[in-house]
């Protein structure tokens, strides 16, 4: 019997693995859930992946709200992903339907 000693996160999180995802065109808008305490930094610096492999974006506000609730009082940011894509920024769709990108500049956030 082979014992499995590794797990695989769908988005990679902080584990450096090749997810073998191919760039895809995202919807015009996606959403990012965060805590109210993070807003000033996000509007100044954008959304950084920090210790993760990618920034995670949701297709709907409900999912983004659930994500934001994990970090404090939730705030939902609308990301102009269609505009980002037109500007040459790559997006990936994980197996569990989370959109991924490397960075979201503050100019694409509303």
Buried (B, 14 or more C-beta within 10 A) or exposed (E): EEEEEEEEBEBBEEEEEEBEBEEEEBEEBBBBBBBEEBEEEBEEEBBEBEEBBBBBBBBEEEBBBEBBEEBEEBBBBBBBBBEBBEEEBBBBBBEEEBBBBEBBEEEBBE
